[in-house]
Amino acid sequence: MKGRLFNHRLESSVGILYGFRDLVVPVTEGGLPALINAGTERFAGFETGVELFLPNNVIARGNYSYHDAIFTDFVQEFDPGVPTQLAGKRLEMSAHNLAAASLYYLPPKGFWAESE
């Protein structure tokens, strides 16, 4: 969902995340990298952002997202022959909270610049 307010000077958006099935995740097998099917997962959360169109072709942008990514059914062997059920555990390297702020100079023609 996206909207513009204040005579197109402010733009905001919000989105909702969803679930996955058959996600592929990296593993190590015999000392070599490999990929395996990770069963089913649930990705819940939202993303939102706002852009403020300032005078002199300057745009200020802010974004925030909240992610709750967990396995709902996945068995993995961490030790040979020892299967471990990961249901309810968070996905590795899955950020819980993310935020960003940016400032852009964006003229109608020519060079432009940004800073994050």
DSSP file (Angstrom, degrees, kcal/mol; ACC not computed):
  #  RESIDUE AA STRUCTURE BP1 BP2  ACC     N-H-->O    O-->H-N    N-H-->O    O-->H-N    TCO  KAPPA ALPHA  PHI   PSI    X-CA   Y-CA   Z-CA
    1    1 A M              0   0    0      0, 0.0    13,-2.2     0, 0.0     2,-0.3   0.000 360.0 360.0 360.0 135.5    0.0    0.0    0.0
    2    2 A K  E     +A   13   0A   0     11,-0.2     2,-0.3     2,-0.0    11,-0.2  -0.983 360.0 175.6-140.1 147.8    1.4    3.4   -1.0
    3    3 A G  E     -A   12   0A   0      9,-2.7     9,-2.8    -2,-0.3     2,-0.4  -0.997  20.4-142.4-152.5 155.3    0.2    6.9   -0.7
    4    4 A R  E     +A   11   0A   0     -2,-0.3     2,-0.3     7,-0.2     7,-0.2  -0.965  24.1 179.2-120.3 139.1    1.2   10.6   -1.2
    5    5 A L  E  >> +A   10   0A   0      5,-3.2     5,-1.9    -2,-0.4     4,-1.3  -0.796  50.9  37.1-130.2 169.8    0.2   13.4    1.1
    6    6 A F  T >45S-     0   0    0     -2,-0.3     3,-0.8     1,-0.2    -1,-0.2   0.919 132.1 -46.0  53.3  55.9    0.6   17.2    1.4
    7    7 A N  T 345S-     0   0    0      1,-0.2    -1,-0.2    -3,-0.2    -2,-0.1   0.894 111.0 -53.4  57.8  44.3    0.5   18.0   -2.3
    8    8 A H  T 345S+     0   0    0      2,-0.2    -1,-0.2     1,-0.1    -2,-0.2   0.723 113.6 114.7  65.1  25.2    2.9   15.2   -3.3
    9    9 A R  T <<5S+     0   0    0     -4,-1.3    44,-3.3    -3,-0.8     2,-0.4   0.647  73.5  42.8 -95.3 -18.0    5.5   16.3   -0.8
   10   10 A L  E   < -AB   5  52A   0     -5,-1.9    -5,-3.2    42,-0.2     2,-0.4  -0.996  64.3-174.5-132.8 130.1    5.3   13.2    1.4
   11   11 A E  E     -AB   4  51A   0     40,-2.8    40,-3.2    -2,-0.4     2,-0.3  -0.983   6.6-179.3-124.5 134.7    5.1    9.6    0.2
   12   12 A S  E     -AB   3  50A   0     -9,-2.8    -9,-2.7    -2,-0.4     2,-0.3  -0.936   2.8-177.2-132.3 156.4    4.6    6.6    2.5
   13   13 A S  E     -AB   2  49A   0     36,-2.3    36,-2.1    -2,-0.3     2,-0.3  -0.988   6.8-172.0-148.7 155.9    4.3    2.8    2.0
   14   14 A V  E     - B   0  48A   0    -13,-2.2     2,-0.3    -2,-0.3    34,-0.2  -0.986   7.6-177.3-147.6 143.4    3.7   -0.3    4.0
   15   15 A G  E     - B   0  47A   0     32,-2.8    32,-2.1    -2,-0.3     2,-0.4  -0.952  17.8-135.8-139.4 159.2    3.9   -4.0    3.0
   16   16 A I  E     - B   0  46A   0     -2,-0.3    30,-0.2    30,-0.2     2,-0.1  -0.930  18.1-138.3-117.9 140.4    3.3   -7.3    4.7
   17   17 A L        -     0   0    0     28,-1.5    28,-0.3    -2,-0.4     2,-0.2  -0.404  20.2-160.4 -94.1 174.2    5.5  -10.4    4.4
   18   18 A Y        -     0   0    0     26,-0.2    25,-0.6    -2,-0.1     2,-0.2  -0.590  19.6 -75.0-141.7-168.3    4.4  -14.0    3.9
   19   19 A G  E     -C   42   0A   0     23,-0.2     2,-0.3    -2,-0.2    23,-0.2  -0.622  32.4-149.4-104.1 161.4    5.4  -17.7    4.2
   20   20 A F  E     -C   41   0A   0     21,-1.4    21,-1.9    -2,-0.2     2,-0.4  -0.868   4.7-160.9-126.1 158.1    7.6  -20.0    2.2
   21   21 A R  E    S+C   40   0A   0     -2,-0.3    19,-0.2    19,-0.2    18,-0.1  -0.994  76.1  11.3-136.7 138.7    7.8  -23.6    1.2
   22   22 A D  S    S+     0   0    0     17,-3.0     2,-0.2    -2,-0.4    18,-0.1   0.867  76.2 178.7  64.6  40.1   10.8  -25.5    0.0
   23   23 A L        -     0   0    0     16,-0.6    15,-3.6    14,-0.1     2,-0.5  -0.497  24.6-131.0 -67.7 141.0   13.3  -22.7    0.7
   24   24 A V  E     -H   37   0B   0     13,-0.2    13,-0.2    -2,-0.2    -1,-0.0  -0.852  27.3-175.1 -99.5 130.0   16.9  -23.7   -0.3
   25   25 A V  E     -H   36   0B   0     11,-2.5    11,-2.3    -2,-0.5     2,-0.2  -0.908  26.1-108.4-124.2 151.8   19.6  -23.1    2.4
   26   26 A P  E     +H   35   0B   0      0, 0.0     2,-0.3     0, 0.0     9,-0.2  -0.540  40.7 165.6 -80.3 144.6   23.4  -23.6    2.3
   27   27 A V  E     -H   34   0B   0      7,-2.7     7,-2.7    -2,-0.2     2,-0.5  -0.881  34.8-115.7-141.5 173.4   25.1  -26.4    4.2
   28   28 A T  E     -H   33   0B   0     -2,-0.3     2,-0.5     5,-0.2     7,-0.0  -0.981  27.8-177.3-116.7 124.6   28.5  -28.1    4.2
   29   29 A E  E >  S-H   32   0B   0      3,-3.0     3,-1.3    -2,-0.5    -2,-0.0  -0.970  74.6 -14.8-124.3 116.4   28.7  -31.8    3.2
   30   30 A G  T 3  S-     0   0    0     -2,-0.5    -1,-0.1     1,-0.3    -2,-0.0   0.819 128.4 -55.0  63.3  31.6   32.0  -33.5    3.4
   31   31 A G  T 3  S+     0   0    0      1,-0.3    -1,-0.3     0, 0.0    -3,-0.0   0.482 119.3 106.0  81.3   2.4   33.8  -30.1    3.7
   32   32 A L  E <  S-H   29   0B   0     -3,-1.3    -3,-3.0     1,-0.0    -1,-0.3  -0.882  76.4-106.0-115.9 147.6   32.2  -28.8    0.5
   33   33 A P  E     +H   28   0B   0      0, 0.0     2,-0.3     0, 0.0    -5,-0.2  -0.434  47.3 163.1 -70.0 144.2   29.4  -26.3    0.1
   34   34 A A  E     -H   27   0B   0     -7,-2.7    -7,-2.7    -2,-0.1     2,-0.4  -0.928  31.4-123.2-150.0 171.3   26.0  -27.6   -0.9
   35   35 A L  E     -H   26   0B   0     -2,-0.3     2,-0.3    -9,-0.2   -11,-0.0  -0.959  24.8-177.8-122.3 141.9   22.3  -26.7   -0.9
   36   36 A I  E     -H   25   0B   0    -11,-2.3   -11,-2.5    -2,-0.4     2,-0.4  -0.945  34.8-101.1-134.8 159.2   19.4  -28.5    0.7
   37   37 A N  E     -H   24   0B   0     -2,-0.3   -13,-0.2   -13,-0.2     3,-0.1  -0.661  26.6-155.5 -77.9 129.1   15.6  -28.1    0.9
   38   38 A A        -     0   0    0    -15,-3.6    35,-0.3    -2,-0.4     2,-0.2   0.058  25.5-133.9 -98.7  25.2   14.7  -26.5    4.3
   39   39 A G        -     0   0    0    -16,-0.1   -17,-3.0    33,-0.1   -16,-0.6  -0.420  60.4 -14.9  68.3-125.9   11.1  -27.8    4.4
   40   40 A T  E     -CD  21  73A   0     33,-1.8    32,-2.7   -19,-0.2    33,-1.6  -0.908  61.3-179.3-121.0 147.5    8.6  -25.1    5.4
   41   41 A E  E     -CD  20  71A   0    -21,-1.9   -21,-1.4    -2,-0.4     2,-0.5  -0.912  20.4-137.2-137.1 161.2    9.1  -21.7    7.0
   42   42 A R  E     -CD  19  70A   0     28,-2.8    28,-2.3    -2,-0.3     2,-0.6  -0.989  12.6-171.1-124.2 123.6    7.0  -18.7    8.1
   43   43 A F  E     + D   0  69A   0    -25,-0.6     2,-0.3    -2,-0.5    26,-0.2  -0.924  18.0 169.2-113.0 103.7    8.1  -15.2    7.3
   44   44 A A  E     + D   0  68A   0     24,-1.8    24,-2.7    -2,-0.6     2,-0.3  -0.851  25.2  73.9-114.5 151.5    5.9  -12.7    9.2
   45   45 A G  E     - D   0  67A   0    -28,-0.3   -28,-1.5    -2,-0.3     2,-0.3  -0.965  59.6 -99.8 147.6-161.4    6.4   -9.0    9.6
   46   46 A F  E     -BD  16  66A   0     20,-1.6    20,-2.5    -2,-0.3     2,-0.4  -0.983  10.5-144.7-154.9 162.3    6.1   -5.8    7.7
   47   47 A E  E     +BD  15  65A   0    -32,-2.1   -32,-2.8    -2,-0.3     2,-0.3  -0.989  20.7 176.2-129.9 141.7    8.0   -3.2    5.9
   48   48 A T  E     +BD  14  64A   0     16,-2.9    16,-2.7    -2,-0.4     2,-0.3  -0.987   2.0 175.6-144.2 153.8    7.4    0.6    5.8
   49   49 A G  E     -BD  13  63A   0    -36,-2.1   -36,-2.3    -2,-0.3     2,-0.4  -0.990  12.6-157.1-154.6 159.4    9.0    3.6    4.4
   50   50 A V  E     -BD  12  62A   0     12,-2.7    12,-2.5    -2,-0.3     2,-0.4  -0.999   3.3-163.3-141.8 139.8    8.5    7.3    4.0
   51   51 A E  E     -BD  11  61A   0    -40,-3.2   -40,-2.8    -2,-0.4     2,-0.5  -0.986   4.4-161.1-122.9 134.6    9.9    9.8    1.5
   52   52 A L  E     -BD  10  60A   0      8,-3.2     8,-2.5    -2,-0.4     2,-0.9  -0.966  11.1-147.2-117.7 117.1    9.9   13.6    2.0
   53   53 A F  E     - D   0  59A   0    -44,-3.3     6,-0.2    -2,-0.5     4,-0.0  -0.744  25.2-170.8 -87.6 104.3   10.4   15.7   -1.1
   54   54 A L  E  >  - D   0  58A   0      4,-2.6     4,-0.7    -2,-0.9     3,-0.4  -0.373  29.2 -81.3 -91.3 168.4   12.3   18.8    0.1
   55   55 A P  T >4 S+     0   0    0      0, 0.0     3,-0.8     0, 0.0    -1,-0.2  -0.177 107.7  36.0 -63.3 164.7   13.0   22.0   -1.8
   56   56 A N  T 34 S-     0   0    0      1,-0.2    50,-0.1    49,-0.0    -2,-0.1   0.823 132.0 -65.0  59.8  38.0   15.9   22.2   -4.3
   57   57 A N  T 34 S+     0   0    0     -3,-0.4    49,-3.3     1,-0.2     2,-0.4   0.782  94.6 142.9  62.8  30.9   15.5   18.7   -5.6
   58   58 A V  E <<  -DE  54 105A   0     -3,-0.8    -4,-2.6    -4,-0.7     2,-0.4  -0.872  30.4-167.4-105.5 136.3   16.4   17.0   -2.3
   59   59 A I  E     -DE  53 104A   0     45,-2.4    45,-3.1    -2,-0.4     2,-0.4  -0.989   5.5-160.4-124.6 127.9   14.7   13.8   -1.1
   60   60 A A  E     -DE  52 103A   0     -8,-2.5    -8,-3.2    -2,-0.4     2,-0.4  -0.913  15.6-172.9-104.8 133.3   14.9   12.4    2.4
   61   61 A R  E     -DE  51 102A   0     41,-2.7    41,-3.0    -2,-0.4     2,-0.4  -0.981  11.1-178.2-131.8 139.3   14.0    8.7    2.8
   62   62 A G  E     -DE  50 101A   0    -12,-2.5   -12,-2.7    -2,-0.4     2,-0.3  -0.998   5.5-176.8-134.4 140.2   13.5    6.5    5.8
   63   63 A N  E     -DE  49 100A   0     37,-2.6    37,-2.2    -2,-0.4     2,-0.3  -0.976   4.6-179.7-135.4 148.0   12.7    2.7    5.9
   64   64 A Y  E     -DE  48  99A   0    -16,-2.7   -16,-2.9    -2,-0.3     2,-0.3  -0.992   3.0-178.4-144.1 141.7   12.0    0.2    8.7
   65   65 A S  E     -DE  47  98A   0     33,-2.6    33,-2.4    -2,-0.3     2,-0.5  -0.999  13.0-158.2-141.6 145.8   11.2   -3.5    8.5
   66   66 A Y  E     -DE  46  97A   0    -20,-2.5   -20,-1.6    -2,-0.3     2,-0.4  -0.988  16.1-174.2-120.2 126.1   10.5   -6.1   11.1
   67   67 A H  E     -D   45   0A   0     29,-2.9     2,-0.4    -2,-0.5   -22,-0.2  -0.977  17.6-176.2-125.5 134.4   11.0   -9.8   10.2
   68   68 A D  E     +D   44   0A   0    -24,-2.7   -24,-1.8    -2,-0.4     2,-0.7  -0.811  18.3 175.6-125.6  89.0   10.1  -12.9   12.2
   69   69 A A  E     +D   43   0A   0     -2,-0.4    22,-2.0   -26,-0.2     2,-0.3  -0.857   8.2 162.0-102.4 113.9   11.5  -15.8   10.1
   70   70 A I  E     -DF  42  90A   0    -28,-2.3   -28,-2.8    -2,-0.7     2,-0.3  -0.931  40.6-112.4-130.6 154.1   11.2  -19.2   11.6
   71   71 A F  E     -D   41   0A   0     18,-2.6    17,-3.5    15,-0.4   -30,-0.3  -0.653  23.1-174.9 -76.5 138.3   11.3  -22.8   10.5
   72   72 A T  E    S+     0   0A   0    -32,-2.7   -31,-0.2    -2,-0.3     2,-0.2   0.653  79.3   3.6-105.2 -24.4    7.9  -24.6   10.9
   73   73 A D  E    S+D   40   0A   0    -33,-1.6   -33,-1.8   -35,-0.3     2,-0.3  -0.676  82.1 132.2-161.5 104.3    9.2  -28.0    9.8
   74   74 A F        -     0   0    0     -2,-0.2    12,-3.3   -35,-0.2     2,-0.5  -0.901  28.8-164.5-158.2 124.7   12.8  -28.7    9.1
   75   75 A V  E     +I   85   0C   0     -2,-0.3     2,-0.3    10,-0.2    10,-0.2  -0.953  16.8 175.5-112.6 127.0   15.1  -31.5   10.2
   76   76 A Q  E     -I   84   0C   0      8,-2.3     8,-2.2    -2,-0.5     2,-0.7  -0.974  29.1-129.2-132.3 145.6   18.9  -31.1    9.8
   77   77 A E  E     +I   83   0C   0     -2,-0.3    -2,-0.0     6,-0.2     4,-0.0  -0.849  27.8 168.8 -95.3 111.3   21.9  -33.2   10.8
   78   78 A F  E    S+     0   0C   0      4,-0.9    -1,-0.2    -2,-0.7     0, 0.0   0.819  78.9  33.4 -86.7 -36.6   24.4  -31.1   12.7
   79   79 A D  E >  S-I   82   0C   0      3,-0.7     3,-2.5     1,-0.0    -1,-0.2  -0.934 111.5 -88.4-112.7 142.5   26.4  -34.2   13.8
   80   80 A P  T 3  S+     0   0    0      0, 0.0    -2,-0.1     0, 0.0    -1,-0.0  -0.257 112.8   5.0 -53.4 126.1   26.5  -37.2   11.5
   81   81 A G  T 3  S+     0   0    0      1,-0.1    -4,-0.0    -4,-0.0     0, 0.0   0.513 104.5 107.2  79.5   4.9   23.5  -39.5   12.2
   82   82 A V  E <   -I   79   0C   0     -3,-2.5    -4,-0.9     2,-0.0    -3,-0.7  -0.821  54.8-161.1-118.4  91.2   21.9  -37.0   14.7
   83   83 A P  E     -I   77   0C   0      0, 0.0     2,-0.4     0, 0.0    -6,-0.2  -0.481   4.2-162.3 -72.7 140.7   18.8  -35.4   13.2
   84   84 A T  E     -I   76   0C   0     -8,-2.2    -8,-2.3    -2,-0.2     2,-0.5  -0.988  14.0-136.9-127.2 124.7   17.6  -32.2   14.9
   85   85 A Q  E     -I   75   0C   0     -2,-0.4   -10,-0.2   -10,-0.2   -12,-0.0  -0.685  16.1-172.6 -79.9 126.6   14.2  -30.7   14.4
   86   86 A L    >   +     0   0    0    -12,-3.3     3,-2.4    -2,-0.5   -15,-0.4   0.256  30.5 142.0-104.5  10.4   14.4  -26.9   14.0
   87   87 A A  T 3  S+     0   0    0    -13,-0.3   -15,-0.2     1,-0.3     3,-0.1  -0.296  74.5  18.5 -54.8 131.6   10.7  -26.1   14.1
   88   88 A G  T 3  S+     0   0    0    -17,-3.5    -1,-0.3     1,-0.3     2,-0.2   0.291  99.3 118.4  88.7  -9.1   10.2  -22.8   16.0
   89   89 A K    <   -     0   0    0     -3,-2.4   -18,-2.6   -18,-0.2    -1,-0.3  -0.628  69.0-108.4 -89.7 149.0   13.8  -21.7   15.6
   90   90 A R  B     -F   70   0A   0     -2,-0.2   -20,-0.3   -20,-0.2     2,-0.1  -0.455  37.1-102.6 -73.7 146.9   14.8  -18.5   13.7
   91   91 A L    >   -     0   0    0    -22,-2.0     3,-1.3    -2,-0.1   -22,-0.1  -0.438  46.6 -97.2 -66.4 142.0   16.5  -18.8   10.3
   92   92 A E  T 3  S+     0   0    0      1,-0.3    -1,-0.1    -2,-0.1     3,-0.1  -0.299 103.4   6.6 -61.1 142.8   20.2  -18.2   10.4
   93   93 A M  T 3  S+     0   0    0      1,-0.2     2,-0.7    -3,-0.1    -1,-0.3   0.762  88.8 143.9  55.7  30.5   21.4  -14.7    9.5
   94   94 A S    <   -     0   0    0     -3,-1.3    -1,-0.2   -25,-0.1   -25,-0.1  -0.888  47.8-133.8-101.4 111.1   17.8  -13.5    9.3
   95   95 A A        -     0   0    0     -2,-0.7     3,-0.1     1,-0.1   -28,-0.1  -0.377  12.0-160.5 -66.2 138.3   17.7   -9.9   10.6
   96   96 A H  S    S+     0   0    0      1,-0.3   -29,-2.9   -30,-0.1     2,-0.4   0.905  78.4  21.0 -83.5 -47.7   14.9   -9.2   13.1
   97   97 A N  E     -E   66   0A   0    -31,-0.2     2,-0.4     2,-0.0    -1,-0.3  -0.984  67.3-179.9-125.6 133.9   14.9   -5.4   12.7
   98   98 A L  E     +E   65   0A   0    -33,-2.4   -33,-2.6    -2,-0.4     2,-0.3  -0.994   3.6 173.5-131.9 140.4   16.3   -3.3    9.8
   99   99 A A  E     +E   64   0A   0     -2,-0.4     2,-0.3   -35,-0.2   -35,-0.2  -0.992   3.1 179.3-144.4 150.9   16.3    0.4    9.3
  100  100 A A  E     -E   63   0A   0    -37,-2.2   -37,-2.6    -2,-0.3     2,-0.4  -0.994  10.1-163.6-150.2 150.6   17.8    2.8    6.8
  101  101 A A  E     -E   62   0A   0     15,-0.4     2,-0.3    -2,-0.3   -39,-0.2  -0.998  14.4-179.2-135.1 139.8   17.9    6.6    6.2
  102  102 A S  E     -E   61   0A   0    -41,-3.0   -41,-2.7    -2,-0.4     2,-0.4  -0.963  17.6-158.6-139.1 153.3   18.9    8.2    2.9
  103  103 A L  E     -EG  60 115A   0     12,-2.4    12,-2.1    -2,-0.3     2,-0.4  -0.991  18.9-171.3-133.1 125.6   19.3   11.7    1.6
  104  104 A Y  E     -EG  59 114A   0    -45,-3.1   -45,-2.4    -2,-0.4     2,-0.6  -0.905  21.7-157.0-120.1 142.9   19.3   12.3   -2.2
  105  105 A Y  E     +EG  58 113A   0      8,-3.1     8,-2.0    -2,-0.4   -47,-0.2  -0.979  26.2 170.5-111.6 114.2   20.0   15.2   -4.5
  106  106 A L        -     0   0    0    -49,-3.3     6,-0.1    -2,-0.6     4,-0.1  -0.748   9.2-174.1-132.9  83.7   18.1   14.5   -7.6
  107  107 A P        -     0   0    0      0, 0.0    -2,-0.0     0, 0.0   -50,-0.0  -0.322  39.4-110.4 -73.3 161.7   17.9   17.3  -10.2
  108  108 A P  S    S+     0   0    0      0, 0.0     2,-0.3     0, 0.0   -51,-0.0   0.812 100.7  18.4 -61.9 -29.7   15.7   17.0  -13.3
  109  109 A K  S    S+     0   0    0      2,-0.1     2,-0.1     0, 0.0     0, 0.0  -0.938 106.9  17.0-137.0 158.7   18.9   16.8  -15.5
  110  110 A G  S    S-     0   0    0     -2,-0.3     2,-0.1    -4,-0.1     0, 0.0  -0.386  97.4  -5.0  87.2-158.5   22.6   16.1  -15.0
  111  111 A F        -     0   0    0     -2,-0.1     2,-0.3    -5,-0.0    -2,-0.1  -0.324  58.3-167.3 -75.3 154.9   24.4   14.5  -12.1
  112  112 A W        -     0   0    0     -6,-0.1     2,-0.3    -2,-0.1    -6,-0.2  -0.929   3.0-154.5-138.0 164.9   22.8   13.4   -8.9
  113  113 A A  E     -G  105   0A   0     -8,-2.0    -8,-3.1    -2,-0.3     2,-0.3  -0.954   6.1-170.7-140.1 155.9   24.1   12.3   -5.5
  114  114 A E  E     -G  104   0A   0     -2,-0.3     2,-0.4   -10,-0.2   -10,-0.2  -0.986   6.2-163.2-145.6 156.0   22.9   10.2   -2.5
  115  115 A S  E      G  103   0A   0    -12,-2.1   -12,-2.4    -2,-0.3    -2,-0.0  -0.990 360.0 360.0-140.5 130.2   24.0    9.4    1.0
  116  116 A E              0   0    0     -2,-0.4   -15,-0.4   -14,-0.2    -1,-0.1   0.354 360.0 360.0-120.8 360.0   22.9    6.5    3.2
